[in-house]
């Protein structure tokens, strides 16, 4: 029997999660230029200063058969009667050095690599995943990004492992999950497979997507890619990764349309029709946050061009 896996924000988390992540989605640009500090502006820092939960991220030791799993859980004393901090399992098997002909990331200049979207790329110096960048990605960027979500999301666990289908739909169809994930599943609330391949002409520099969902439409599996060229040892990289993981967790136009919480603004905003997240809870929080009772909801990010929503 399917047990719906609900999600909510912790009682003491400020600001409210829907508003926080939607603001993050609205502000953050998904194309990252060579000078990230001047190209990626968002009010996320200001929102975070309000004070998150007093929590600590626990990096669990991989158990037999788990491979390169980093299971990030949150230890907190908050009692929420059945609601528990989300357990996000991060797998980095795709970052292992391999002698296979098909490489998923750049080990050295001149290598031929097939990125996560199946694009064939010739590796250049700036896109090589060095030992230093691999350590930065796995020990700072990913844990920091996951922590931003893990300390704010509570779930009612299903009591079931996440079993990965043998064939995932686009854009997750160019990688294979470990056999044990398909056979035995993963004890987590959400699983994300993290890669660090070079971006191509048809892919963004950093992106993440939902790969599979529970029967109630809640995302269960995701994948993400972070081009090494844009990895920096700064909070900026953590915020960018967190932004993209938010999309994999379901904060996307497509997921919101499935849940019928999008609507077109009744007004022309800055000369264009705009789509708003207009669920009752989001409307109430947006009005309270901005002190504006006429707000219809939260506007979706809209960068123009092919990604315009």
N, C-alpha and C positions, 0 to 999 in steps of 0.2 A: 504493500500500500504506500502510495506517495505521501510524504509528509512535507507540506510547503515549507520552504526554507526562507522565512521572513527576514527582513533586515531593518534595522533602525539605528538611530544615533544614540550614543551614551547620554545619560541624563545630564551630566555635568560638562559635556563638550560644548565649547563655544568657539566660533559661531556655529549655527546649525549646519550639519553636513550638506543637505541639499543646496543651500545657498552658497556654502564654501566651495563645493566642487563645481557648481554651475558658474560661479564667478571665475574660478580657475579656468574652466573651459571657454568662457566668454572672452577672457583677457588674453590667454596664451596663444601665440601664433604657432602653427604646427611646422612651418618651414623655418629652419634654423640656419641663419647665415653665419659667415665666418667670425663675425664679431657679436657673439651671443648676448653680451651684456647690454648692447645698444639695440638689439633687435627683438628681444623677448621680454616684454614689459607686462606686468600683471600686478593686481592688488593683493596677491596671495600673501606676501610678506606681512602686510598690514593686518590682514585677517588673522594670521597665525599669532600675532603678538597679543591677541586677546587671551591666550592661555589655554593650551590643550589639557587633556587628562594627565594626571600624574601616573605615568606608566613606564614600563621598561620592555623593550623588545627582547625576546629570548630566542637565540639562534639554536635550534635543536640539533643535536648530533645525529647525522644520517644513520638510519638503521639499515640492517642488512637488506639489500635489494633496492634501496632507495636511490642509489646512484648519487648524482650531484645535486641532491635536494638541499635547499635551505628553507626550513620551515620557520616562518616568523610568526610567533604568537605574542600576545600582550599579557603581561601580568598586572592585574589591578585588583583592588580590594572592593570595588563597586559591586554590590549585589543587585542583580536585575532580574531575579526570579525566572531563570530559564534562558535569558538572553546572555550570550557569551561573546567575548571578543572574537572577531573573525580570524580564522587561521588561514593564512595565505601561504601556499607551498610554492616556492620559486625553484625551478629546475634549470640548471645551466649545463646540461649535457652537451648542448650545441656549441659550447666553448672549449671542448676537449680537443687537444691536438690529436690528429688522426692521420694515418697513412692512406686513407681512402682517396680515390681519385677525385671524388666530388667533395670539395671543401665548402663549408658554410660561412667561413670568415677568413680574413686575410692574415696569413702567418708571415708572409714576406713579400717584398715588392716583386711584381711580375707574376705572382700566382694567378691562376684563373679560378674564380670563385662564383658559386651560384648562391645568391642571397635568398632570404626567406620568401621572397615573392617569385623566385624562379628566374630572376634576371642574371645573365652571364656578365660578370664584371672582371676586368683586369685590375689587379690590386696596385694601388699607388702608396707611397710612403705614409701619407697622412691617414690612410684607412687601415693600416696594419694594427691588429690588436696585440700590442706588446704585452710583455709580462706585467709591466707597471699598470697599463690601462685595464688589463683583465682583473688585476687585484682591485683597482679603483672601482670598477664596475660591480664586482661581486661582493666587495667588502664595505663599500660606502654608498654608491649610487643606489643600487637595488635595495639594500636594507633601509636606507633613509627614506626612499620613496614609498616602500611598503609600510613603514612605520606611520607615515602621515595618514594612511587609510586604516591601518590596523587599530590605531588608538581612537578612531572615531566610529568605526562600524561594529555593531553588535549583530549577531545572528542567532536564530534558533536552529541548531544543527539538525540535520536530517537523520543522523545516526547511521548513515550509509557512506561508504567510500565513493569518491568520484572515479568512475570507470571511463577511461578514454576510448572513444570509438576508434576502430582501425582506420577509418577514413574520415577526415575532417573536411569541411567545406572551405572554399576560399574565404579569406586569404591564408588559411592555415593548412592547405593541402600540400605544401612543399616540404614538410618535415614529418617524421614519424616519432611518436612518443615511445618511450621504453616499453618493451614487451610486458613487463610486470605491471605497468600502469593500465594496460588494456586487459590483462588477465585478472589482476587482484584489486586494482584501483588504488587511490591515494587517500589517506586519512587527512583530509583538509576540507575547508569550506569553499575555497577557490584555488585553482592551480593556474600558474602562469609559466610558460616556457620562454626563457629569455635568451635572445641571440644578440650578436654584435657584428653583423655582416655589413658590407658597404652598401650604401644607398645607390640606386640607379636612376634612370630617367623617368621611370614610372613609380618610384617609391619615395617616400619622405625620409628625411634624415633620422627621425625618431618617430616611431609609431607603435601602436598596440591595437589589438582587435579581439573581439569575443569569438571564440572557436566553437563553443557548445554551451547549452543551457539546460537547466532543470525543466521539468514539465510545466512549472509555474512561470517560466520565462526568465527566471533569475540566472545570470551567467555563472557557469561552473568552471569553464576552462578558457584561458586566454593565451595569446602569444604577443611578444613584443620584440622590437629590434632597435638597437641604439648604435648608430654608425660611430666607430671609434674616433673619427675625425672631429666629432663634436663633444666628446667627453672631456670635462674639465673637473678639476678637484675643487669644486665650489658648490655652494647651495643651489646655484642655478641648474646644474645637471640633475640634482635630486628633484627639484621642482618640475623640470621637464619630464623626467621619468614618471613622477607622480601624476602629472597631467595625463600622460598617455595611458597609464594603468587605469585611471578613472574611466577612460573610454572602454577598456576591456571589461571593467566591472559593471558596465551598463549605462554609463552617463554618455549617451550618444543619441543622435537624431533618430537613428533606426530603432533603437531600443525603446525610446520614448514614444515613437509613433505606435509601436506594438502595444504599448500600455495606454494609448489614447490620451496622453497628457500634453500634446502639442496643439497649438492653435495659431492661426495667422492673426497678427495684430489688427485691431479695428482701425488703427491710425497708420498713416504713412510716417515712418521714422527715418529721418535723415535722407529723405527722398526715395525710400524703398519700402516695399512690403517686408515685414519682419516676422519670423516665427518665434513664438514664445513658449516656454514651459509654463503651463497654466494650471497645474494641479492645485487644489485648494491649499495644501500645506505650503507649497512654494510661494503662492501668491501672498499668503499671510506673512511669511517670513521676509519676503522681499519688501513688502510695504512697511513692515516694522523696521527693517534694517536701514532703508533709505528715507524713512519718514515721509512717504509719499503714498497716499491712499488711492491715487488714480492708476497705479501700476497694474498692468494686465498680467504680469508674470515676469519671468527672467528670459531675456533675449538670448538666443543661441549664438555661439560664436559664428562669425561670418567674415571670412577672409577674402572673399571675392574669387574670381577665376573658377577653376574646375572644382574647388572645394566649397564653393558658395552654397549655403544651405537656406 
